[in-house]
Amino acid sequence: MGGKHPISIFTDQDAAIAARIEQVFSSSRHRLCLWHLSKNANNRFGLLKSNKNFKNAFYKCLSGCITPNDFEETWKSMINTFKLEKDDWFNRLYGLKEKWCTALSKDFFSVGILSSQRSESTNHAVGFKANKSTTLTEFYSIFQATINRWRKTEEKDDFDCTRGMPTSELSMSAILNQAANIYTITLFRDFEEEFKLSVASSAKFKGNVGRTVFFEDQGKKFNSKWKIQPSLAHAKTLKNLDGCANIV
């Protein structure tokens, strides 16, 4: 890594790992994997596990809040409503809020990653069947088989792309045409799904205070309110999301 610390590190709630990260990567942002956190939390819910309102409030605290104030209000309301003031696990979790709440992590760039599942998914995609008892010879054979499989997949994708441009059930707008020219058919289908979701989203005007305009994103599972400030120098609107300036 050339002596450079990673910007962020995602792990489960292992205390030993957390201590080593603080010691070795002191300038890195240690984040807790939301997938592991959700899985562990589900075992702590008890009778609340079947309470839809509680689960919605909890998962909104994890990743549905936009601002720190929004998170604090949602967390306090959840704790008071469901009488969790004396619950040790929730109190410890609140003490670690800087490591898991997305509303408190907008000051650094994380490419929208929320869990360690990305690395685990990569391992799965590689398709290795190796384990701790695999010998070096066996590992080499697995590696060669994986590379051959990748090459065959690439050859098939190249052949499919020579047969013509992919079509879409949507009108082939300029952005879809560009994607069809750049991506393989498989990747184009992934892009097409994301494009459908973006088209289906909607924003409802909620009012303004001075030059600050408030919108509500009605496409989210949780109602999200955005504060948008028009730029004086450019004919575009920016909003801050996960450390990025996004053009609306």
Long-range contacts (C-beta under 8 A, 24 or more apart in sequence): 7-108, 7-109, 7-110, 8-108, 8-110, 8-113, 10-113, 10-114, 10-115, 10-116, 11-116, 12-36, 12-37, 12-116, 13-37, 13-40, 29-105, 29-108, 29-110, 30-99, 31-99, 31-100, 31-105, 31-110, 32-96, 32-99, 32-100, 33-114, 33-115, 33-116, 33-117, 34-62, 34-63, 34-100, 34-114, 34-115, 35-114, 35-115, 35-116, 35-117, 36-115, 36-116, 37-62, 37-100, 38-62, 41-93, 44-89, 48-82, 51-82, 53-81, 54-78, 54-81, 54-82, 56-222, 57-81, 59-222, 60-222, 61-101, 62-100, 62-101, 62-102, 63-102, 63-114, 64-220, 64-221, 64-222, 64-224, 65-101, 65-102, 65-103, 66-103, 66-224, 66-225, 66-226, 67-103, 68-103, 68-104, 70-103, 70-225, 71-97, 71-101, 71-103, 71-104, 102-242, 105-242, 105-243, 106-240, 106-241, 106-242, 106-243, 107-243, 108-243, 109-242, 109-243, 109-244, 110-242, 110-243, 112-242, 157-184, 157-185, 157-186, 158-184, 160-184, 160-185, 161-185, 168-192, 170-195, 170-196, 170-199
